[in-house]
Amino acid sequence: MAGQTTLLVVEDDVHLLQGIRDILEIEGYRVLTAGNGVEGLDVLNGLPRPPDLIISDIMMPRMDGYQFFQAVRASERWVDIPFVFLTAKGEKHDVRLGQRLGAEAYVVKPMDPEDLLVIVDARLRRIQQIRERYDDQVSDIKRNIMTILNHEFRTPLTYMVAYSDLLNSDAASLTPDELRTFLRGVNNGADRFRRLVENFISLVELDVSEAAKNFAWRSQTITDIRPICADAFSTCQVMAEDKGVTLVLDVPDHVPAFVGDYEYLRIALAQLVENGIKFSDKPGGRVELRASHDAESVSLIVQDWGRGIAREEFERIWEPFYQIDRSVHEDQGAGSGLAIVRGIIVRLHGGTIAVDSTPGKGSTFTLRLPRGEKPGA
């Protein structure tokens, strides 16, 4: 871990500071020093890149260790630097305060040099593991985005451009049936492109908490779920017709009241219906949307009799951009639909979502929304 690793040591006792520096430099670390928190901030501000770890005393003049720690954590540039407190105080109060602030370790002096080296090495290894994991996640996201841009965005655009070019060049010689075929191709491409854009917008809204703000002022007491279900079906009608899938709506006239956002519920249901259509590989497929209720909740159930999902995939299907065997099945979509559904139902509506599926027999997704009315409505 040593190599080019840089450590900042902040300690007002000059002899102890020199001793710690010597111990660390013998191990190959590059060591920067400061006599108090103010000097420590000056050192940090003068560095081209942050140090890999900070060791700081607590009882220091001008700015103590706790104040220094809070100043470091207040800067976006330094927020992830591992922090080790070094102090002569061993009282539980001081230890707990340091831990509560978020320091990674707490060493009481006089300390054994070997103990200090072990703690420094452990903290550096841990932050390296976290950063490697983060880099892997970023790489996966980039790879998924590139796949989506290369396939999912390009395919509908190709449909739209190709059919539009044919219409522009040969419109006068085309029969009415050919015109309808070409226009349907343009419409299908545009519809698929629209769904992709809407999905990305929904994911971003959920990620930056914009959706929570929308829900706070748009949500209302809902007593009739049928219009929302009908709108969700309407969104997916063209896709269903193209795949030869029948959509069946079975919703009672009256359901108990619950608090919801019309648009977000429509999006969630449309995602599940679209998902059922997509995985209905057998001829004469069917996707049903039903509603029921019990003493505590209203349930919306979307069922298909298609490809099904293996049990070991039940957790991963909710991850953004994940698709089961994307390279094998080449399914349409960005793999963001179920992540959106879970965000809308669980995070915004305070409900639950469950899946029951058997490979080769189909899947059933059940959304449960808590009964109740919006206060002041």
Secondary structure, DSSP 8 states (H G I E B T S, - for coil): --TT-EEEEE-S-HHHHHHHHHHHHHTT-EEEEESSHHHHHHHHHT-SS--SEEEEESS-SSS-HHHHHHHHHTSTTTTT--EEEEES---HHHHHHHHHHT-SEEEESS--HHHHHHHHHHHHHHHHHHHHHHHHHHHHHHHHHHHIIIIIIHHHHHHHHHHHHHHHHHGGG--HHHHHHHHHHHHHHHHHHHHHHHHHHHHHHHHTTHHHHHHHHH-EEE---HHHHHHHHHHHHHHHHHHT-EEEEE--S----EEE-HHHHHHHHHHHHHHHHHT--STT-EEEEEEEE-SSEEEEEEEE-SS---GGGTTGGGSTT--TTHHHH--SS-S-HHHHHHIIIIIIT--EEEEEEETTTEEEEEEEEEB---TT-
